[in-house]
Amino acid sequence: EAARAPADGYTLLMASPPLTISPALFSSRMSYQPDQIVPIGLVGRVPNVLIVNPASGIDSVATLIQRAKAAPGRLNYASNGNGTSLHLSAELLKATSGSFITHIPYRGAAAAVTALIAREVDMAFENLPSVLGQIQGSRVKALAVTTRQRSKALPNVPTLAESGMPDFDVSAYFGLAAPAGLPADIRAR
């Protein structure tokens, strides 16, 4: 769908997976090729945040990792689908910590967060803006953000780097893109 021209025939808002993640994971099944799309500019980046249900008793990344290592595969995590920055954030956490946590993909972030609140899953990574209200309302607990710097929106929540994973640095980005072949003057404007 990313390669379909929008109504004006030129630009569209695009998240990171269609240009950066999907080609590496799903190239044989994609309805478009990355060279059909040209980036125009970055709109913004957002951190992902590692969240758990407050009733879980998990109060830190260290506690989460300890539980995961004590019972490999028993803990599970929700994501908004395979190949997203949220799914890959969890896989990076697993690889970095040497733990095994079972992936449960959902059809979108709302379903994944709902499953976490209902205690159907143990943890999730989500884009911070999507769950900030849930964190502030204590419906989910934030353990860490995925960027190198703490988020101004959650200044008391540590980074994963501060939590013992010094090389952890993940963010989702959103940008403007257009179909390849867009005239240079229109692209520049």
C-alpha positions as a LaTeX table, in Angstrom:
\begin{tabular}{lrrr}
\hline
Residue & $x$ (\AA) & $y$ (\AA) & $z$ (\AA) \\
\hline
Glu1 & 0.00 & 0.00 & 0.00 \\
Ala2 & 2.92 & 2.34 & 0.57 \\
Ala3 & 3.56 & 2.60 & $-3.17$ \\
Arg4 & 0.02 & 3.70 & $-4.02$ \\
Ala5 & $-0.10$ & 7.36 & $-4.94$ \\
Pro6 & $-2.18$ & 9.48 & $-2.56$ \\
Ala7 & $-5.04$ & 11.62 & $-3.77$ \\
Asp8 & $-2.78$ & 14.55 & $-4.69$ \\
Gly9 & $-0.56$ & 12.17 & $-6.67$ \\
Tyr10 & 2.58 & 13.18 & $-4.82$ \\
Thr11 & 3.41 & 12.83 & $-1.15$ \\
Leu12 & 2.37 & 10.55 & 1.65 \\
Leu13 & 3.23 & 10.19 & 5.32 \\
Met14 & 5.17 & 7.01 & 5.86 \\
Ala15 & 6.39 & 5.12 & 8.93 \\
Ser16 & 9.73 & 3.34 & 9.04 \\
Pro17 & 8.81 & $-0.30$ & 8.23 \\
Pro18 & 7.86 & 0.02 & 4.53 \\
Leu19 & 11.27 & 1.41 & 3.55 \\
Thr20 & 13.63 & $-0.02$ & 6.14 \\
Ile21 & 12.34 & $-3.20$ & 7.75 \\
Ser22 & 9.85 & $-4.84$ & 5.38 \\
Pro23 & 12.25 & $-5.17$ & 2.42 \\
Ala24 & 14.66 & $-7.18$ & 4.56 \\
Leu25 & 11.99 & $-9.47$ & 5.98 \\
Phe26 & 9.27 & $-9.77$ & 3.36 \\
Ser27 & 10.76 & $-8.90$ & $-0.04$ \\
Ser28 & 9.19 & $-11.85$ & $-1.85$ \\
Arg29 & 5.69 & $-11.04$ & $-0.55$ \\
Met30 & 5.60 & $-7.25$ & $-0.86$ \\
Ser31 & 3.25 & $-5.55$ & $-3.32$ \\
Tyr32 & 5.84 & $-2.82$ & $-3.94$ \\
Gln33 & 9.59 & $-2.44$ & $-4.15$ \\
Pro34 & 11.48 & 0.19 & $-2.13$ \\
Asp35 & 12.87 & 1.73 & $-5.31$ \\
Gln36 & 9.27 & 2.69 & $-6.23$ \\
Ile37 & 9.32 & 5.14 & $-3.30$ \\
Val38 & 11.64 & 8.08 & $-2.70$ \\
Pro39 & 12.02 & 9.69 & 0.71 \\
Ile40 & 11.44 & 13.44 & 0.88 \\
Gly41 & 12.16 & 14.27 & 4.48 \\
Leu42 & 11.94 & 13.29 & 8.11 \\
Val43 & 8.86 & 14.43 & 10.03 \\
Gly44 & 9.89 & 13.01 & 13.38 \\
Arg45 & 11.19 & 10.17 & 15.50 \\
Val46 & 9.57 & 8.63 & 18.53 \\
Pro47 & 10.99 & 6.30 & 21.15 \\
Asn48 & 9.48 & 2.95 & 21.85 \\
Val49 & 8.76 & 2.15 & 25.47 \\
Leu50 & 8.89 & $-1.21$ & 27.25 \\
Ile51 & 5.67 & $-1.65$ & 29.21 \\
Val52 & 4.19 & $-4.24$ & 31.57 \\
Asn53 & 0.95 & $-4.59$ & 33.49 \\
Pro54 & 1.33 & $-2.86$ & 36.89 \\
Ala55 & $-0.10$ & $-5.97$ & 38.63 \\
Ser56 & 2.70 & $-8.15$ & 37.21 \\
Gly57 & 5.14 & $-7.31$ & 39.99 \\
Ile58 & 7.78 & $-6.55$ & 37.36 \\
Asp59 & 9.28 & $-3.24$ & 38.44 \\
Ser60 & 12.45 & $-3.03$ & 36.34 \\
Val61 & 14.18 & $-4.36$ & 33.26 \\
Ala62 & 16.43 & $-6.41$ & 35.57 \\
Thr63 & 13.39 & $-8.10$ & 37.15 \\
Leu64 & 11.91 & $-8.81$ & 33.71 \\
Ile65 & 15.15 & $-10.38$ & 32.48 \\
Gln66 & 15.53 & $-12.39$ & 35.68 \\
Arg67 & 12.04 & $-13.85$ & 35.27 \\
Ala68 & 12.59 & $-14.56$ & 31.58 \\
Lys69 & 15.84 & $-16.42$ & 32.28 \\
Ala70 & 14.33 & $-18.37$ & 35.18 \\
Ala71 & 11.61 & $-19.83$ & 32.93 \\
Pro72 & 12.59 & $-19.58$ & 29.23 \\
Gly73 & 9.55 & $-19.19$ & 26.99 \\
Arg74 & 7.08 & $-18.77$ & 29.84 \\
Leu75 & 6.88 & $-14.98$ & 29.53 \\
Asn76 & 5.38 & $-13.61$ & 26.36 \\
Tyr77 & 5.17 & $-10.26$ & 24.63 \\
Ala78 & 2.65 & $-8.58$ & 22.39 \\
Ser79 & 3.54 & $-6.67$ & 19.26 \\
Asn80 & 1.58 & $-4.90$ & 16.57 \\
Gly81 & 2.82 & $-7.46$ & 14.04 \\
Asn82 & 5.86 & $-9.10$ & 12.55 \\
Gly83 & 8.65 & $-6.87$ & 11.30 \\
Thr84 & 7.66 & $-3.67$ & 13.08 \\
Ser85 & 10.03 & $-1.66$ & 15.23 \\
Leu86 & 8.03 & $-2.85$ & 18.24 \\
His87 & 8.51 & $-6.53$ & 17.35 \\
Leu88 & 12.18 & $-5.99$ & 16.59 \\
Ser89 & 12.71 & $-4.00$ & 19.82 \\
Ala90 & 11.56 & $-7.06$ & 21.76 \\
Glu91 & 13.75 & $-9.37$ & 19.70 \\
Leu92 & 16.73 & $-7.08$ & 20.36 \\
Leu93 & 15.95 & $-7.19$ & 24.08 \\
Lys94 & 15.89 & $-10.99$ & 23.93 \\
Ala95 & 19.15 & $-11.20$ & 21.98 \\
Thr96 & 20.93 & $-8.63$ & 24.15 \\
Ser97 & 19.84 & $-10.23$ & 27.41 \\
Gly98 & 20.22 & $-13.86$ & 26.34 \\
Ser99 & 16.62 & $-14.61$ & 27.29 \\
Phe100 & 13.72 & $-16.26$ & 25.52 \\
Ile101 & 10.31 & $-14.60$ & 25.57 \\
Thr102 & 7.51 & $-15.83$ & 23.30 \\
His103 & 6.20 & $-13.46$ & 20.62 \\
Ile104 & 2.42 & $-13.01$ & 20.29 \\
Pro105 & 1.64 & $-10.82$ & 17.23 \\
Tyr106 & $-1.60$ & $-8.83$ & 17.24 \\
Arg107 & $-3.42$ & $-6.88$ & 14.54 \\
Gly108 & $-2.25$ & $-3.47$ & 15.62 \\
Ala109 & $-1.01$ & $-1.64$ & 18.67 \\
Ala110 & $-4.46$ & $-1.13$ & 20.22 \\
Ala111 & $-5.08$ & $-4.88$ & 20.37 \\
Ala112 & $-1.59$ & $-5.50$ & 21.77 \\
Val113 & $-2.03$ & $-2.91$ & 24.55 \\
Thr114 & $-5.50$ & $-4.23$ & 25.34 \\
Ala115 & $-4.02$ & $-7.72$ & 25.74 \\
Leu116 & $-1.36$ & $-6.34$ & 28.09 \\
Ile117 & $-3.92$ & $-4.52$ & 30.22 \\
Ala118 & $-6.03$ & $-7.72$ & 30.34 \\
Arg119 & $-2.88$ & $-9.67$ & 31.41 \\
Glu120 & $-3.09$ & $-11.94$ & 28.36 \\
Val121 & 0.57 & $-11.08$ & 27.73 \\
Asp122 & 3.42 & $-10.11$ & 30.04 \\
Met123 & 5.06 & $-7.21$ & 28.22 \\
Ala124 & 5.10 & $-5.12$ & 25.08 \\
Phe125 & 7.05 & $-2.42$ & 23.33 \\
Glu126 & 4.92 & 0.42 & 22.01 \\
Asn127 & 5.53 & 3.81 & 20.39 \\
Leu128 & 5.58 & 6.20 & 23.34 \\
Pro129 & 2.92 & 8.63 & 22.04 \\
Ser130 & 0.46 & 5.74 & 21.59 \\
Val131 & 0.60 & 4.66 & 25.24 \\
Leu132 & 1.53 & 7.82 & 27.13 \\
Gly133 & $-2.04$ & 8.22 & 28.39 \\
Gln134 & $-2.12$ & 4.58 & 29.54 \\
Ile135 & 1.19 & 5.08 & 31.38 \\
Gln136 & 0.06 & 8.34 & 33.00 \\
Gly137 & $-3.23$ & 6.67 & 33.98 \\
Ser138 & $-1.32$ & 3.74 & 35.57 \\
Arg139 & $-3.01$ & 1.19 & 33.30 \\
Val140 & 0.45 & 0.08 & 32.14 \\
Lys141 & 3.87 & 0.55 & 33.73 \\
Ala142 & 6.81 & 1.89 & 31.73 \\
Leu143 & 10.10 & 0.13 & 32.49 \\
Ala144 & 12.39 & 1.82 & 29.96 \\
Val145 & 12.53 & 3.78 & 26.73 \\
Thr146 & 14.48 & 2.48 & 23.74 \\
Thr147 & 16.38 & 5.64 & 22.79 \\
Arg148 & 19.78 & 6.66 & 24.15 \\
Gln149 & 18.29 & 9.66 & 25.97 \\
Arg150 & 15.38 & 9.66 & 28.36 \\
Ser151 & 12.12 & 10.98 & 27.01 \\
Lys152 & 11.05 & 14.45 & 28.13 \\
Ala153 & 7.53 & 13.01 & 28.37 \\
Leu154 & 8.73 & 10.39 & 30.91 \\
Pro155 & 11.79 & 11.91 & 32.60 \\
Asn156 & 11.75 & 9.38 & 35.48 \\
Val157 & 11.77 & 6.35 & 33.18 \\
Pro158 & 15.29 & 5.10 & 32.40 \\
Thr159 & 16.60 & 4.11 & 29.02 \\
Leu160 & 17.41 & 0.50 & 28.21 \\
Ala161 & 21.04 & 1.62 & 27.99 \\
Glu162 & 20.81 & 2.83 & 31.60 \\
Ser163 & 19.14 & $-0.47$ & 32.46 \\
Gly164 & 22.17 & $-2.56$ & 31.52 \\
Met165 & 21.96 & $-2.70$ & 27.72 \\
Pro166 & 24.44 & 0.00 & 26.67 \\
Asp167 & 24.07 & $-0.46$ & 22.90 \\
Phe168 & 20.26 & $-0.42$ & 22.84 \\
Asp169 & 19.04 & 2.48 & 20.69 \\
Val170 & 15.81 & 2.11 & 18.73 \\
Ser171 & 13.30 & 4.67 & 17.52 \\
Ala172 & 10.48 & 4.68 & 15.02 \\
Tyr173 & 10.49 & 7.41 & 12.42 \\
Phe174 & 7.85 & 9.02 & 10.31 \\
Gly175 & 8.60 & 10.89 & 7.13 \\
Leu176 & 7.28 & 12.14 & 3.85 \\
Ala177 & 7.73 & 9.97 & 0.77 \\
Ala178 & 6.58 & 10.04 & $-2.84$ \\
Pro179 & 6.40 & 7.71 & $-5.80$ \\
Ala180 & 9.69 & 7.37 & $-7.66$ \\
Gly181 & 9.91 & 9.64 & $-10.67$ \\
Leu182 & 8.39 & 12.61 & $-8.91$ \\
Pro183 & 9.72 & 15.71 & $-10.69$ \\
Ala184 & 12.64 & 17.25 & $-8.75$ \\
Asp185 & 11.01 & 20.69 & $-8.49$ \\
Ile186 & 7.90 & 19.22 & $-6.86$ \\
Arg187 & 10.00 & 17.03 & $-4.56$ \\
Ala188 & 12.06 & 20.07 & $-3.46$ \\
Arg189 & 8.91 & 22.10 & $-2.80$ \\
\hline
\end{tabular}
